[in-house]
Amino acid sequence: MDFNAALRTEALAGQDNLMYFNRPQLLCQLIAANTTVLVAGRRTGKTDGVGAPFVYRNMQRMAGSTGGIVVPTFKHGLTNTIPALVTAWRRYGLIEGKHFVIGKTPPKSFAQPLRKPLNSEHVIYFCNGSVAVILSQDRPGAANGLTLSWLLIDEARFIDHTKLKQEIFPANGGVRDTFARHSCNHSMLVLSDMPQTSKGSWFLHYRESMDNDIIECIQGIVAEQWRLKTRIEQMLEKGVTPPEYLRKYRRQLDRKLNRLRSVAVYYRECSTIENLQLVGEKYIAQMKRDLTPLTFQTSILCKRIGIAKDGFYSSMRERHKYTADNGTLLDDRWESADYSAHFDCSVDSDLDPDAPICIGMDYNANINWIVAAQPDDDGGVLRVLKSFYVKYDRKLKELIEDFCTYYAPHRNKTIIFYYDSTALGSNYAVNDQDFRWVIENEFERHGWHIESVYIGQPMHHHEKHLLINRGFAGRQRLQPMFNEFNNTDLLLAIQSAGISRGRNGFSKYKAGEKLKETEEDLLEHRTDGTDAFDTVYIGCEKFPQDPGVLSFSGIC
């Protein structure tokens, strides 16, 4: 039996137990390298089919050990990572409260960990004494005082590698005397979509660290183990006692496999298409239609996309991104075991609740955007709070409804709407009224007061390029700063926006943006959101409004 046959057998066994593992999931589980890096598209089951078995295996085999689950923000861990782990464990037959507890003191029936955490607030306890600590990078010092035996790093493209090296890697020293014989001691599993920035690409170098000879040896031993297991089972079915040399040979294989796994690095990239049997062709087509092109290329097809070095926003750097989550609210949801992904603006700590929200918009037959921001004149920054977009049948009305739903708790129900001449005189997104009329009426219908500020004809591209890049460089009144997790698609579009050069100078590369969208030309529609950002930045920088006289209390 070769390694592929072993994979097929394992998949069938999983199906008999009402569990299905796709090929990338099985490869990660059967190779079980000490360091595994899986870069995979959405819906490939990274956390569910790889992360959950990894954590369960480590906590089961190294009873009493302490591991770390590293997430970029506590919000992400609460809504993405932990629910996926718990759902998978329940399928394995584990019962919360009996086999594990989350965020609370474990029952007295649970075994004691070798190193008990100082508190149980962000800890998962297993009944055999193993614990997993949730380590979110938006909470400094989360790994202080910990001695870890394994790490699961989820959404690695959002992880700050410098903090990881300084705060968490040193803690992954393990309890060597107790668990030295286990190949999973000091193990690390890294899960992520394909990154789009150099800062988020820190884990891609593990591909060069993988020794293919070691991986092939592991695959050969796994296949031999399956062959031997099948032979022994067949002998037992016939009532024949397997000879001792077969059992001895099996133990030798186990020891060799353990030694190889303990030094192995396994790196794999795979697209969502590798899970096509579960997600279906319709899902792939829908994602290609609904996602921005760069997101589809990286998050679904798992392609490496380079950032334009001489792009339109060439002065933008990683320092122009920030994280701003309301930790108190997230803690409350954690304590109430609320793992839902539905949030409103109350979870954002960068929003000034008593100040108006400034918006810029872009209008297109197929995609429409709102970019929301608040200027901080004292700090000299423009906080880009969040961006929204709708596609196809959902138009401006639905876009504004999404905005108002998200910002319903905001106290100052005032919108400063910056618009240029493209918002006047035409409307191919809603009805016979122009964009400005529809936008003003929709916001007012939802209970908001809107102050419309006309900024004139669209600025020439070379002037816009100079103004905004001077802003990024800190040489304008306002420097753009982006809430990273509220502007994922917008940031991808900004970072990849190119330049088109012609006889009259250069412009932002927008070829095909206004053409009818098809599955073949989705990649051309990457700059719509950037135009909405341009508008709100130009408006806030050159047409500032006095927030002291703009205050309106309403109900959204």
Secondary structure as UniProt FT lines:
FT   HELIX           3..16
FT   TURN            17..18
FT   HELIX           23..31
FT   STRAND          35..40
FT   TURN            42..43
FT   HELIX           47..51
FT   HELIX           52..61
FT   TURN            63..64
FT   STRAND          66..71
FT   HELIX           74..76
FT   HELIX           77..81
FT   HELIX           82..91
FT   TURN            92..93
FT   TURN            97..99
FT   STRAND          100..102
FT   TURN            108..109
FT   TURN            121..122
FT   STRAND          123..126
FT   TURN            127..128
FT   STRAND          131..136
FT   TURN            137..138
FT   TURN            140..145
FT   STRAND          150..153
FT   HELIX           156..158
FT   HELIX           161..163
FT   HELIX           164..168
FT   HELIX           169..171
FT   TURN            172..173
FT   HELIX           176..179
FT   TURN            180..181
FT   TURN            183..186
FT   STRAND          187..192
FT   HELIX           199..201
FT   TURN            202..205
FT   HELIX           206..209
FT   HELIX           212..237
FT   TURN            238..239
FT   HELIX           244..263
FT   STRAND          265..270
FT   HELIX           272..275
FT   HELIX           276..290
FT   HELIX           293..295
FT   HELIX           296..300
FT   TURN            309..310
FT   TURN            312..315
FT   HELIX           318..320
FT   STRAND          321..322
FT   HELIX           327..335
FT   TURN            336..337
FT   HELIX           345..347
FT   TURN            349..350
FT   TURN            353..354
FT   STRAND          357..362
FT   STRAND          367..376
FT   TURN            377..380
FT   STRAND          381..391
FT   TURN            392..393
FT   HELIX           396..406
FT   TURN            407..409
FT   STRAND          414..419
FT   HELIX           421..423
FT   HELIX           435..445
FT   TURN            446..447
FT   STRAND          449..454
FT   HELIX           461..472
FT   TURN            473..474
FT   STRAND          479..483
FT   HELIX           484..486
FT   HELIX           488..496
FT   STRAND          499..502
FT   TURN            503..504
FT   STRAND          505..508
FT   TURN            511..514
FT   TURN            519..520
FT   HELIX           522..524
FT   HELIX           528..542
FT   HELIX           547..549
//
